[in-house]
Amino acid sequence: MIHHDTIFTNVAVTAENEPWWEGRITGAPAVDWQGRPYDKANGPAAHANSRFTVSAKQNPLQPPDGAPEGVPISAILFGGRRREVAPLVYEARD
């Protein structure tokens, strides 16, 4: 899904101009998330809040017609990183 038409934010870039983030197994950072040549002394290559977004149309499991009638939703989950100790998911009963 992420090989084309994808927006990456706060990631580093490899010498091959590929996006790179902390924990990625392949490649090595050449330019950090601030556009500077990567130097370990400057801290992590990618920001801890690095993200990507891509169209659902690029998902190979997306129905060919895009499911114009919609799909049933049984839950909506919001999550993220937090500095404080708190659940990443909260439950709402209505």
C-alpha positions in Angstrom: 0.0 0.0 0.0 2.7 2.5 0.8 5.0 2.0 -2.2 3.4 5.0 -4.1 1.1 8.0 -3.6 1.8 8.0 0.2 2.5 11.0 2.4 5.1 10.5 5.1 5.7 13.1 7.8 8.5 13.5 10.3 10.5 10.6 8.9 14.2 10.4 7.9 15.3 9.6 4.4 17.8 7.0 3.2 20.5 7.6 0.6 18.1 6.0 -1.9 15.5 8.6 -1.0 13.3 6.0 0.8 11.4 7.0 3.9 13.0 5.7 7.1 11.8 5.6 10.7 13.1 4.3 14.0 12.7 0.5 14.1 12.7 0.0 10.4 14.7 -3.0 9.6 16.0 -2.1 6.1 18.0 0.9 5.0 19.8 3.5 7.1 19.0 7.1 7.6 21.0 9.6 5.5 18.9 12.7 6.2 17.1 13.3 9.5 13.4 14.4 9.9 14.6 18.0 10.0 16.4 17.8 6.6 19.9 17.7 8.1 22.5 15.1 7.2 21.9 12.3 9.8 24.3 12.5 12.7 23.5 10.3 15.7 24.7 13.1 18.0 21.7 15.1 16.9 19.3 12.5 18.3 16.9 10.2 16.6 16.8 10.3 12.8 13.0 10.2 12.7 10.6 12.1 15.0 8.9 9.9 17.6 5.6 11.1 16.1 6.3 10.1 12.5 3.3 9.1 10.5 2.0 8.2 7.0 -1.3 8.4 5.2 -2.4 6.6 2.1 -5.7 6.3 0.1 -7.8 3.3 1.0 -8.1 2.6 -2.7 -4.5 1.3 -2.6 -5.5 -1.4 -0.1 -5.6 -4.7 -2.0 -8.5 -5.8 0.2 -10.6 -2.8 -0.8 -13.7 -4.0 -2.7 -13.5 -3.1 -6.5 -16.6 -0.9 -6.3 -15.4 0.8 -3.1 -18.5 -0.5 -1.2 -20.7 2.5 -2.0 -23.4 1.2 0.4 -20.8 1.4 3.2 -19.7 -1.2 5.7 -21.1 -1.9 9.1 -19.1 -0.3 11.9 -19.1 -1.9 15.3 -16.4 0.1 16.9 -14.3 3.2 16.4 -10.8 3.2 18.1 -8.7 6.2 18.8 -5.2 5.7 20.0 -1.8 7.3 20.2 1.3 7.8 22.3 1.1 9.5 25.6 3.7 10.6 28.1 1.4 10.0 31.0 0.1 6.6 32.1 -3.4 6.3 30.6 -5.3 3.8 28.5 -4.8 4.2 24.8 -8.4 3.2 24.2 -11.5 4.5 26.1 -15.0 2.9 25.9 -18.2 4.8 25.3 -21.5 3.1 25.8 -23.5 5.3 23.5 
